[in-house]
């Protein structure tokens, strides 16, 4: 019998739980952050929790594009890439679990942000800003964290390969 953690069904269940949790947090953000915001931390490092509806991609890239172009890129294009990445990750879940999990994290974050765009008139719900002294991140959400974690895992895996294997 297949181990639970190497099961594709486990991966699908994990993905559905992640997306549901991310969407639940976004609904909470929409309900509670519209009228107020919060600050957690000290004078040097703190986390701002405030509502932002992002019409673009990372750091609002593409926010000024024509609505039809944004829909083509952010819904159709992202949807195609998410479907491909989920299929790729699930097909390699047992044989290459590290890389599959990294790609799956990217796909799940993309899928959850895609749900935002479809349900919220082309916007993604963002609510976190990390502040370190005078350095501030863009506004992001849990789905963005999954995307960045997956990308970082792929980068680390690539950098750990011997030089001739990368070439």
VOPATI-172124 format. One line per field, with one value per residue: residue number from 1; y, x, z of N, C-alpha, C in turn; residue in one letter. Coordinates in steps of 0.05 Angstrom, whole numbers, plus 5000, padded with zeros to 4 digits. Each point is the difference from the previous one (the first is absolute). Layout:
N
n [NUM	...]
n_Y [Y	...]
n_X [X	...]
n_Z [Z	...]
ca_Y [Y	...]
ca_X [X	...]
ca_Z [Z	...]
c_Y [Y	...]
c_X [X	...]
c_Z [Z	...]
res [A	...]
// end
This chain:
167
n [1	2	3	4	5	6	7	8	9	10	11	12	13	14	15	16	17	18	19	20	21	22	23	24	25	26	27	28	29	30	31	32	33	34	35	36	37	38	39	40	41	42	43	44	45	46	47	48	49	50	51	52	53	54	55	56	57	58	59	60	61	62	63	64	65	66	67	68	69	70	71	72	73	74	75	76	77	78	79	80	81	82	83	84	85	86	87	88	89	90	91	92	93	94	95	96	97	98	99	100	101	102	103	104	105	106	107	108	109	110	111	112	113	114	115	116	117	118	119	120	121	122	123	124	125	126	127	128	129	130	131	132	133	134	135	136	137	138	139	140	141	142	143	144	145	146	147	148	149	150	151	152	153	154	155	156	157	158	159	160	161	162	163	164	165	166	167]
n_Y [4976	5020	5011	5009	5007	4976	4999	4997	4982	4993	5001	4988	4984	4998	4998	4983	4989	5001	4994	4981	4993	5002	4988	4983	5000	4997	4982	4989	5002	4991	4983	4995	5000	4999	4997	4981	5005	4983	5004	4980	5004	5006	5016	4978	4980	5003	4990	5013	5000	5004	5007	4985	5012	4980	5019	4999	4995	4986	5014	4991	4983	5015	5014	5014	4974	4999	5002	5001	5016	5014	4998	5006	5018	5015	4996	5005	5018	5013	4999	5006	5018	5009	4996	5011	5019	5000	4998	5018	5015	4996	5003	5018	5000	4975	5006	5025	4992	5005	4994	4978	4999	5007	4985	4981	5009	5002	4976	4992	5014	4991	4976	5004	5012	4979	4985	5015	4998	4975	4997	5014	4997	4979	5000	5003	4986	5023	4992	4993	5015	4989	5011	5005	5016	5010	4974	5003	4978	4988	5005	4980	4974	4982	5004	5026	4994	4986	5020	5018	4985	4995	5025	5007	4981	5008	5025	4994	4985	5020	5018	4980	5001	4979	5015	4977	4994	5025	4996]
n_X [5017	4992	5023	4988	5024	5003	4976	4991	4984	5021	5015	4980	4997	5026	4999	4980	5013	5023	4988	4987	5023	5014	4980	5000	5026	4998	4981	5015	5019	4983	4992	5024	5013	4975	4993	5018	5023	5020	5015	5017	5013	5026	5019	5015	4987	4982	4976	4995	4977	4998	4975	5006	4985	5016	4999	5025	5024	5022	4998	4976	5020	4996	4999	5017	5002	4992	4974	4997	5021	4991	4975	5011	5015	4985	4981	5001	5020	4993	4975	5010	5015	4980	4984	5018	5004	4974	4995	5019	4992	4975	5009	5013	4976	5000	5006	4990	4996	5025	5008	4986	5008	5024	4998	4991	5019	5016	4992	5002	5022	5008	4992	5010	5022	5000	4994	5018	5016	4992	5003	5022	4987	5016	4993	5023	4991	5013	5016	5024	5013	5023	5006	5024	4998	5017	5004	4983	4986	4993	4975	4997	4997	4985	4984	5006	4996	4979	4994	5006	4986	4981	5000	5001	4982	4988	5003	4994	4980	4996	5002	4986	4990	5015	5021	5012	4985	5007	5024]
n_Z [5000	4985	5007	5021	5009	4989	5011	4976	5011	5014	4977	4987	5020	5001	4973	5002	5020	4986	4977	5013	5013	4977	4988	5021	5000	4973	5005	5019	4983	4981	5018	5009	4977	4990	5026	5003	5012	5000	5022	4992	5023	4996	5010	5000	5010	4981	5005	4978	5012	4974	4993	4979	4981	4992	4982	5010	4992	5004	5023	4995	4992	4980	5022	4985	4996	4975	5008	4974	5000	5022	4989	4977	5011	5017	4981	4974	4999	5022	4991	4976	5009	5015	4980	4984	5018	5004	4974	4995	5020	4994	4975	5014	5012	4990	4974	5002	5025	5003	4975	5002	5026	4992	4978	5017	5016	4980	4991	5025	5004	4976	5008	5024	4990	4984	5021	5013	4979	5000	5027	4997	4977	4997	5026	5011	5021	5006	5020	4991	5017	4993	5024	4989	5021	4982	5002	4979	5004	4977	4995	5017	4994	5012	4979	5004	5025	4993	4984	5018	5018	4982	4992	5026	5004	4978	5008	5025	4991	4983	5020	5011	4975	4994	4996	4995	5021	5007	4989]
ca_Y [5024	5024	5017	5023	5025	4999	4996	5023	5008	5017	5026	5014	5008	5021	5024	5011	5011	5025	5020	5008	5017	5026	5015	5007	5023	5023	5009	5014	5025	5017	5007	5014	5020	5023	5024	5004	4985	4992	5000	4981	5001	5022	5024	4993	4980	4996	4990	5014	4983	5019	4990	5011	4985	5004	4994	4990	4977	5007	5029	5013	5000	4995	5012	5020	4988	5000	4978	4975	4989	4989	4976	4980	4993	4992	4979	4978	4991	4989	4975	4979	4994	4986	4973	4985	4996	4980	4974	4993	4993	4975	4978	4994	5001	4978	4996	5023	5014	5027	5018	4999	5016	5028	5009	4999	5024	5022	4996	5004	5029	5012	4992	5015	5027	4999	5000	5028	5015	4992	5007	5027	5020	5004	5008	4980	5011	5000	5011	5000	5015	4996	5023	4997	5027	5016	4982	4990	4983	5006	4987	4973	4983	4972	4988	5011	4987	4973	5004	5007	4977	4981	5010	4998	4972	4993	5014	4987	4974	5004	5009	4978	4981	5004	5019	4987	4991	5024	5009]
ca_X [4983	5015	5001	4981	5013	5007	4976	4990	4975	5009	5008	4976	4987	5017	4995	4973	5000	5015	4984	4977	5011	5007	4975	4987	5015	4993	4973	5003	5013	4980	4980	5010	5021	4991	4997	5023	5024	5014	5029	5011	5029	5013	5008	5018	4987	4972	4983	4975	4978	4981	4988	5007	4990	5021	4990	5022	5015	5020	5005	4980	5008	4978	4975	4990	4994	4972	4987	5000	5027	5004	4985	5014	5025	4997	4981	5004	5028	5006	4985	5013	5025	4993	4991	5023	5018	4988	5003	5028	5007	4987	5012	5027	4997	5014	5027	5017	4982	5009	4994	4971	4988	5007	4983	4973	4996	4997	4975	4978	4999	4989	4972	4984	4998	4983	4973	4995	4995	4974	4978	5002	5002	5027	5018	5010	4998	5025	4996	5023	5024	5022	5016	5025	5012	4989	4994	4973	4992	4975	4978	4999	4981	5010	5005	5026	5021	5003	5014	5028	5013	5005	5021	5025	5008	5011	5026	5020	5006	5016	5027	5014	5010	5027	5002	4997	4972	4983	5006]
ca_Z [5000	4997	5024	4999	4990	4971	4986	4985	5013	5022	4989	4992	5025	5011	4984	5005	5026	4998	4986	5018	5022	4989	4994	5025	5011	4984	5007	5026	4994	4987	5020	5024	4995	4984	5016	5017	4995	5024	4999	5019	5001	5014	4985	4977	4982	5005	4979	4996	4990	4989	4976	4975	4977	4980	4973	4983	5010	5020	5002	4982	4972	4981	5010	4981	4974	4992	5013	4984	5001	5027	5002	4984	5013	5028	5004	4981	5001	5026	5003	4985	5014	5025	4992	4992	5023	5018	4987	5001	5028	5008	4986	5012	5029	5013	4990	5006	5018	5006	4978	4996	5020	4994	4978	5010	5016	4981	4986	5019	5004	4976	4998	5020	4990	4976	5011	5007	4976	4989	5018	5010	4978	4991	5021	5020	5027	5014	5027	5017	4992	5019	5002	5015	4999	4978	4978	5001	4978	4989	5014	4991	5014	5004	4974	4990	5016	4988	4974	5006	5013	4979	4983	5016	5002	4974	4998	5018	4988	4976	5009	5013	4980	4991	4978	4974	4997	4993	4973]
c_Y [5025	5017	5024	5024	4999	4996	5026	5011	5017	5028	5016	5010	5023	5026	5013	5013	5027	5022	5009	5018	5027	5017	5009	5024	5026	5011	5015	5027	5020	5010	5018	5022	5024	5026	5006	4984	4994	5001	4981	5002	5024	5023	4994	4981	4997	4991	5017	4981	5020	4989	5015	4982	5006	4993	4989	4975	5009	5029	5016	5002	4993	5012	5019	4989	5002	4976	4974	4987	4988	4974	4977	4990	4987	4978	4976	4990	4987	4973	4977	4991	4984	4971	4983	4993	4980	4972	4990	4991	4974	4976	4992	4999	4979	4998	5023	5018	5029	5020	5001	5018	5030	5010	5000	5025	5024	4999	5006	5030	5014	4994	5017	5029	5002	5000	5028	5016	4994	5010	5030	5021	5006	5008	4976	5014	4996	5014	5002	5018	4996	5025	4994	5026	5016	4982	4989	4982	5012	4986	4972	4984	4972	4986	5009	4987	4972	5001	5005	4977	4978	5009	4999	4971	4991	5012	4986	4972	5003	5008	4978	4978	5005	5017	4987	4989	5022	5008	4988]
c_X [5018	5000	4982	5013	5008	4976	4992	4975	5006	5007	4976	4985	5015	4996	4973	4998	5015	4983	4976	5009	5007	4976	4986	5014	4994	4972	5001	5013	4981	4980	5011	5020	4991	4999	5025	5023	5014	5030	5009	5030	5009	5008	5017	4986	4971	4985	4975	4979	4978	4990	5010	4989	5018	4989	5022	5012	5019	5007	4983	5009	4976	4974	4988	4993	4970	4987	5000	5028	5006	4985	5014	5025	4994	4980	5005	5028	5008	4985	5013	5026	4995	4991	5024	5018	4988	5003	5029	5008	4987	5011	5027	5000	5016	5029	5019	4985	5009	4993	4970	4986	5005	4982	4971	4993	4996	4972	4976	4997	4988	4970	4983	4998	4982	4970	4992	4992	4973	4977	4999	5007	5029	5021	5009	5000	5028	4996	5024	5023	5021	5018	5025	5014	4987	4993	4972	4995	4975	4978	4997	4980	5012	5006	5027	5023	5005	5015	5030	5015	5007	5023	5027	5010	5011	5028	5021	5007	5018	5029	5016	5010	5029	5000	4995	4972	4982	5003	4986]
c_Z [5000	5026	4996	4988	4971	4983	4985	5013	5025	4991	4992	5025	5013	4985	5004	5028	5000	4987	5017	5022	4990	4993	5025	5012	4984	5005	5027	4996	4988	5021	5022	4995	4984	5016	5018	4991	5026	4995	5022	4999	5015	4982	4976	4981	5008	4975	4999	4988	4991	4973	4975	4978	4977	4972	4981	5011	5022	4999	4981	4971	4982	5008	4980	4972	4995	5013	4984	5000	5027	5003	4985	5015	5028	5005	4982	5001	5026	5004	4985	5014	5026	4994	4992	5024	5019	4988	5001	5028	5009	4985	5011	5030	5015	4992	5006	5019	5006	4979	4995	5020	4995	4977	5008	5017	4982	4987	5019	5006	4976	4997	5019	4991	4975	5009	5008	4975	4988	5017	5007	4979	4992	5020	5017	5027	5013	5027	5017	4988	5022	4999	5017	4998	4977	4976	5003	4976	4986	5016	4989	5017	5003	4974	4989	5016	4989	4974	5005	5012	4979	4982	5014	5001	4973	4995	5016	4988	4976	5008	5014	4981	4994	4974	4972	4996	4992	4971	4979]
res [X	X	X	X	X	X	X	X	X	X	X	X	X	X	X	X	X	X	X	X	X	X	X	X	X	X	X	X	X	X	X	X	X	X	X	X	X	X	X	X	X	X	X	X	X	X	X	X	X	X	X	X	X	X	X	X	X	X	X	X	X	X	X	X	X	X	X	X	X	X	X	X	X	X	X	X	X	X	X	X	X	X	X	X	X	X	X	X	X	X	X	X	X	X	X	X	X	X	X	X	X	X	X	X	X	X	X	X	X	X	X	X	X	X	X	X	X	X	X	X	X	X	X	X	X	X	X	X	X	X	X	X	X	X	X	X	X	X	X	X	X	X	X	X	X	X	X	X	X	X	X	X	X	X	X	X	X	X	X	X	X	X	X	X	X	X	X]
// end
